[in-house]
Amino acid sequence: MTIAPNKPLFEDLMVGMALPTTKFGPMDRFDYIPIALILRDTNPLHLDRVYAQERGLPDTVQQGPLNQAYLYQFFTNWLHQPWDLVSTEIRFSANVFPDDNLYCGGEIEALECGDAHDVVHCRVWQKNEDGTSILTGKASGRLPKHR
C-alpha cells in the first residue's frame, strides 16, 4: 500500500493511499483533570481509580473528547492548516486507560475537485497498542494544488 506524503498536494494523492500513522502516548491520568474541568465532567470514572475499579474497570477512563482531540490533531497535522478541516463523523467504540498508547491512521476514500477548493475524503481510525479500535469515522479536508 502506498503511503500519502506528509503535507500533500492534491495531485499527489490517489484513492486507497494510507495516511501516515501517528502515535500518541502513553496516556497520562493527570491529563484527565483539566479536560474534566473544561468539559464540566466530574464523573468519578475519569478521576477516581478506586471508583472505576469497583465498577469493573481496570483504571480510570480517559474522556472521549480527549481521544477525539488526538484524532483531530492527527488529521489536521496532515493537512496544511488546521482550518482546512471540512467535516468529520466519528464513532466511539472502546475505552482508553492510563498508560495506553494511541495510534491514529486512515485511508483516502475519495478525491473531490472543486472550483473553490479540492477536498480529500478519508476513513480515519484510532487504535490502542493491542489493536483495539477506539474511534472510527470519516474526515474531509481541503488541500492545495501544485502552483
Buried (B, 14 or more C-beta within 10 A) or exposed (E): EEEBEEEBBBEEBEEEBBBBEBEBBEBEBEEBEEBBEEBEBEBBBBBEBEBBEEEEBEBBBBBBEBBBEBBBBBBBBBBBEEEBBBEBEBEBBBBBBBEBBBBBBBBBBEBEEEEEBBBBBBBBBBBBEEEEEBBBBBBBBBBBEEE
